[in-house]
Amino acid sequence: MIIVLKSGTPEQEIQRINEEFHKRNLRPEKSVGSSKVVFGLIGDTALVEPSQIYQISPFIERVKRITHPFKRASIEFRNGKSSEVIVSTGNGVAVFGHHCPLHLIAGPCSVESEEMIVETAKHLKNMGVQFLRGGAYKPRTSPYSFQGYGESALDWLASARQATGLGIVTEVMDTEDVEKVVEVADILQIGARNMQNFSLLKRVGSQKKAVLLKRGMSATIEDLLMAAEYVLAAGNPNVILCERGIRTFDRQYTRNTLDLSAVPVLRSLTHLPIMVDPSHGTGKAEYVPAMAMAAIAAGVDSLMIEVHPNPAKALSDGPQSLTLERFKRLVEEMSTISNFFGRELQKPNLTATLQRMYSKHTTKIPSI
């Protein structure tokens, strides 16, 4: 249930309304806009009549029920406004959101050595990338496939961050590994196979690092949003949704079917930032550039692209990885098309500006 207060409601009255909700065993979560305050009520509101809420205060302007099963993730819970996820990195502050510059996340599927990941990170930084992706722990369909180098790979990612200042995005697969990954990663990735690992979702929801939640290969859009709800309900508001392709009947020509229609659909349903991963979505490097640019046209907020210095020798997912040279050309192409659609790629020299813009707001990250 959403409660919108009138413009100019006194702070003392806002506090009184908040206390009144608590007395009724409802959990109010406050969102402060430019002119109005909005409360999202969590709890058993099924039997609460709007007329009862209006009686609490003459400053209540509007009462609205949330009809979706996902409450905190619903755009209604933010009164129709998009939220922003703020991530601090070695280069300053990155802000993910619909009205922010597009962020690029790139790197190899697996971290294969310290030298390889550090050198790759240096090249990617020079191309305008803000976040380095790389798997330390790798979920694989076959138990005999390469599973990643684990804690050693985390140390190598830490070296890459120290050398370049890039933010780190890496996957966490088990609740027992969360603390180790949090020490290195700026964004915790929950992979497609773990999208409905509810114990893991609760665990990452109990810490404050941003969470990148990938859509399961057979998950509906509602399944994805309900998974995000677990993280939000556990107390972590910093969730980024990622469309990475779903499994369909046609697997002869692509690894998955990249569901780009999910981008505008999610935009109409949720306030959370949206990312697209065209590498997993297609499974073939030759299709990645076209799908990356199509994602920008669809209105995505960020892109995750697999890049490897030598895809032919990659320990995992080489066929879908771009070379450094091809990725450099793609960045130029994406810059052109993003400008056409009224967005821009995040530039490295903007991080200091963003740091100044958001430094006084970093303790006010939205709680819903």
C-alpha positions in Angstrom: 0.0 0.0 0.0 1.3 3.5 -1.0 0.6 6.6 1.1 1.4 9.9 -0.6 1.5 13.0 1.7 0.6 16.5 0.5 3.3 19.0 -0.4 4.5 20.9 2.6 3.5 18.4 5.2 5.3 19.4 8.5 8.2 17.2 9.6 6.5 16.7 13.0 3.3 15.5 11.3 5.4 13.1 9.1 6.9 11.6 12.2 3.5 11.3 13.9 2.1 9.5 10.8 5.1 7.2 10.8 4.5 6.3 14.5 0.8 5.7 13.9 1.6 3.1 11.2 3.9 1.3 13.6 1.1 1.2 16.2 -1.1 -0.6 13.6 1.7 -3.3 13.1 2.5 -1.9 9.7 6.1 -1.2 8.6 6.4 2.1 6.9 9.3 2.8 4.5 9.7 6.4 3.7 10.8 7.9 0.3 11.5 11.6 0.1 10.9 13.2 -3.3 11.5 16.8 -4.5 8.2 18.0 -3.1 6.3 15.1 -1.5 6.9 12.3 1.0 5.7 8.8 0.2 5.3 5.9 2.6 5.3 2.3 1.4 3.5 0.1 3.9 4.7 -3.4 4.4 2.7 -5.9 6.3 -0.8 -7.4 6.3 -2.7 -4.6 4.5 -5.3 -6.8 2.9 -7.9 -5.8 5.5 -6.9 -2.2 5.8 -9.4 0.1 4.2 -8.1 3.3 2.5 -10.8 5.2 4.4 -9.1 4.2 7.7 -5.7 5.5 6.4 -7.2 8.8 5.4 -8.5 9.3 9.0 -4.9 9.2 10.4 -4.1 12.7 9.1 -5.5 15.5 6.9 -2.1 15.7 5.2 -2.6 12.3 3.5 -3.3 13.1 -0.2 -3.6 9.7 -1.8 -3.8 6.0 -0.8 -3.1 3.3 -3.4 -2.9 -0.5 -3.1 0.0 -2.4 -4.9 -1.6 -5.2 -6.9 1.6 -6.9 -7.9 3.0 -9.7 -5.7 6.4 -7.9 -5.7 6.0 -4.9 -3.4 9.3 -3.2 -2.8 10.4 -3.8 -6.4 7.2 -2.3 -7.9 7.5 1.1 -9.5 4.3 2.0 -7.5 6.3 1.7 -4.4 8.5 4.6 -5.6 5.5 6.6 -6.7 6.4 6.0 -10.4 10.0 7.2 -10.1 13.1 5.2 -11.0 15.6 4.5 -8.3 19.4 4.8 -8.5 22.0 2.4 -7.3 25.2 4.2 -6.1 28.4 2.2 -6.2 31.8 3.6 -4.9 34.8 2.4 -6.8 38.5 3.2 -6.9 37.7 5.8 -9.6 35.0 7.6 -7.6 31.2 7.0 -7.7 29.1 5.2 -10.3 25.4 5.7 -10.4 23.2 3.2 -12.1 19.7 4.4 -13.1 17.4 5.3 -16.0 18.4 9.0 -16.0 22.1 8.4 -15.6 24.9 7.7 -18.2 25.2 4.1 -19.5 27.7 2.0 -17.7 29.9 -0.6 -19.3 30.9 -3.8 -17.5 33.4 -5.9 -19.4 35.9 -8.7 -18.9 36.5 -12.4 -19.3 34.1 -15.1 -18.2 36.8 -16.6 -15.9 39.8 -15.1 -14.1 42.6 -17.2 -15.5 45.7 -15.6 -14.0 46.8 -12.5 -12.3 48.8 -11.2 -15.3 45.9 -11.9 -17.7 43.3 -10.1 -15.6 45.5 -7.1 -14.7 46.5 -6.5 -18.3 42.9 -7.0 -19.6 41.7 -4.5 -17.0 44.3 -1.9 -18.1 43.1 -2.2 -21.7 39.4 -2.0 -20.8 40.0 1.1 -18.6 41.6 2.9 -21.6 38.4 2.1 -23.6 36.1 3.7 -21.1 35.0 0.7 -19.1 34.1 1.5 -15.4 33.7 -2.1 -14.1 35.7 -5.2 -14.6 33.8 -8.5 -14.6 35.5 -11.8 -14.0 34.5 -15.1 -12.5 36.4 -16.5 -9.5 33.7 -19.2 -8.9 32.1 -20.6 -12.0 28.8 -22.6 -12.0 29.1 -25.0 -14.9 26.6 -27.5 -16.3 29.2 -30.3 -16.3 31.0 -31.2 -13.1 34.1 -31.8 -15.2 34.3 -28.3 -16.7 36.6 -25.6 -15.4 35.0 -24.3 -12.1 37.2 -21.2 -11.6 40.2 -20.6 -9.3 38.2 -19.5 -6.3 40.0 -17.5 -3.6 43.2 -17.1 -5.8 41.1 -15.5 -8.5 39.6 -13.1 -5.9 43.2 -12.0 -5.1 43.9 -11.5 -8.7 40.8 -9.3 -9.1 41.9 -7.3 -6.1 45.2 -6.7 -7.9 43.4 -5.6 -11.0 41.4 -3.1 -9.0 44.5 -1.8 -7.3 46.3 -1.4 -10.7 43.4 0.3 -12.5 40.8 1.6 -10.0 38.1 -0.2 -11.9 35.1 -1.5 -9.9 34.9 -5.3 -9.6 31.9 -7.4 -10.5 32.1 -11.1 -9.7 29.7 -13.9 -9.0 28.9 -15.4 -5.6 27.6 -18.9 -5.6 27.3 -19.9 -2.0 26.3 -18.3 1.3 29.6 -19.4 2.8 31.5 -17.3 0.2 29.6 -14.0 0.6 32.0 -12.5 3.1 35.1 -13.4 1.0 33.6 -12.0 -2.2 32.3 -8.8 -0.4 36.0 -8.0 0.5 36.9 -7.7 -3.2 33.7 -7.0 -5.2 32.0 -3.7 -5.6 28.9 -5.5 -7.1 27.9 -9.0 -6.2 26.6 -11.0 -9.1 23.9 -13.6 -8.6 24.0 -15.8 -11.7 21.1 -17.2 -13.7 21.4 -20.7 -12.0 21.1 -19.1 -8.6 18.4 -16.6 -9.2 16.0 -18.6 -7.0 18.5 -19.7 -4.4 16.5 -18.0 -1.7 19.1 -18.6 1.1 21.7 -16.8 -1.1 19.3 -14.0 -1.9 18.6 -13.4 1.7 22.3 -13.5 2.6 23.3 -10.9 0.0 20.3 -8.9 1.0 21.7 -8.6 4.5 24.8 -6.8 3.4 25.1 -3.4 1.7 27.1 -4.0 -1.5 25.1 -3.7 -4.7 23.6 -6.9 -6.1 23.5 -7.7 -9.8 20.6 -10.2 -10.2 20.6 -12.2 -13.5 17.4 -13.6 -14.9 17.2 -17.4 -14.8 17.3 -19.1 -18.1 13.7 -20.4 -17.6 12.4 -17.6 -15.4 9.5 -15.3 -16.2 9.8 -11.6 -15.6 7.7 -11.9 -12.5 10.0 -14.7 -11.2 12.9 -12.2 -11.7 11.1 -9.4 -9.8 10.1 -11.8 -7.0 13.8 -12.8 -6.6 14.7 -9.1 -6.4 12.0 -8.8 -3.7 13.9 -11.3 -1.5 17.0 -9.1 -1.6 15.0 -5.9 -1.0 13.0 -7.4 1.8 16.3 -8.5 3.5 17.2 -4.8 3.7 19.5 -4.2 0.7 18.0 -1.6 -1.7 20.9 -1.7 -4.2 19.7 -4.2 -6.8 20.4 -4.1 -10.5 18.3 -6.5 -12.8 20.0 -8.2 -15.7 18.4 -9.8 -18.8 20.9 -12.4 -20.1 18.7 -14.5 -22.4 16.2 -17.3 -21.8 16.1 -20.9 -23.0 13.7 -21.5 -25.9 13.1 -24.2 -28.4 15.7 -22.8 -30.9 19.2 -23.5 -29.7 20.8 -24.4 -33.0 22.0 -20.9 -33.8 22.2 -19.1 -30.5 23.0 -20.2 -26.9 19.9 -18.5 -25.6 17.2 -16.2 -26.8 17.9 -12.6 -25.7 14.6 -11.2 -24.6 15.0 -7.5 -25.3 11.3 -7.0 -24.8 12.0 -7.5 -21.1 13.6 -4.1 -21.0 10.6 -1.9 -21.7 8.3 -4.4 -19.7 10.6 -4.1 -16.7 10.7 -0.3 -17.1 6.9 -0.2 -16.7 6.9 -2.6 -13.7 9.9 -1.7 -11.5 12.0 1.3 -10.3 15.2 -0.8 -10.4 18.0 -0.2 -12.9 18.2 -2.6 -15.8 21.2 -4.2 -17.5 21.5 -6.5 -20.5 24.2 -9.2 -21.1 24.3 -9.8 -24.9 27.2 -12.3 -24.5 25.2 -14.9 -22.7 22.1 -13.9 -24.5 23.5 -15.0 -27.9 26.5 -17.2 -27.0 28.3 -16.1 -30.2 30.6 -13.2 -30.4 29.5 -12.2 -33.9 26.0 -11.4 -32.7 27.0 -9.5 -29.5 27.6 -6.0 -31.1 24.2 -5.9 -32.8 22.4 -7.0 -29.6 24.3 -4.5 -27.5 23.2 -1.7 -29.7 19.7 -3.0 -29.8 19.7 -3.1 -26.0 20.6 0.6 -25.9 17.7 1.4 -28.3 15.4 -0.6 -26.0 16.3 1.7 -23.1 18.8 -0.3 -21.0 20.8 1.4 -18.2 24.0 -0.6 -18.5 25.7 -3.4 -20.5 27.8 -6.4 -19.5 29.9 -7.8 -22.2 32.5 -10.6 -22.1 35.9 -9.6 -23.5 39.0 -11.8 -23.6 42.5 -11.1 -25.0 42.5 -14.4 -26.8 39.0 -16.0 -26.9 40.3 -19.1 -28.7 42.3 -20.0 -25.6 39.7 -19.0 -23.0 39.0 -21.5 -20.3 35.3 -20.8 -20.5 32.9 -19.1 -22.9 35.5 -18.2 -25.5 33.0 -18.4 -28.4 30.9 -15.5 -27.0 33.8 -13.3 -26.0 34.9 -10.3 -28.0 38.6 -9.6 -28.6 39.9 -6.4 -27.2 40.1 -4.9 -30.7 36.5 -5.7 -31.5 35.3 -4.4 -28.2 37.1 -1.1 -28.8 35.2 -0.7 -32.0 32.0 -1.6 -30.3 32.5 1.1 -27.7 32.7 3.7 -30.5 29.6 2.3 -32.1 27.7 2.3 -28.8 28.7 5.8 -28.1 27.2 6.9 -31.4 23.9 5.1 -31.0 23.5 6.0 -27.3 23.8 9.7 -28.2 21.1 9.2 -30.9 18.7 7.9 -28.2 19.5 10.7 -25.8 21.9 8.8 -23.5 25.6 8.8 -23.2 28.2 6.3 -22.2 29.8 7.0 -18.9 33.2 8.5 -19.4 36.1 7.9 -17.0 36.6 11.7 -16.5 33.1 12.0 -15.2 33.6 10.0 -12.1 35.1 12.9 -10.2 32.1 15.0 -11.1 29.8 12.3 -10.0 31.7 12.0 -6.8 31.1 15.7 -6.0 27.4 15.4 -7.1 26.6 12.4 -4.9 29.0 12.7 -2.0 26.5 14.5 0.2 23.8 12.0 -0.7 25.6 8.7 -0.3 24.1 8.2 3.2 20.6 8.8 1.7 20.4 5.8 -0.7 16.7 5.0 -1.1 15.5 2.3 1.3 12.9 0.9 -1.1 
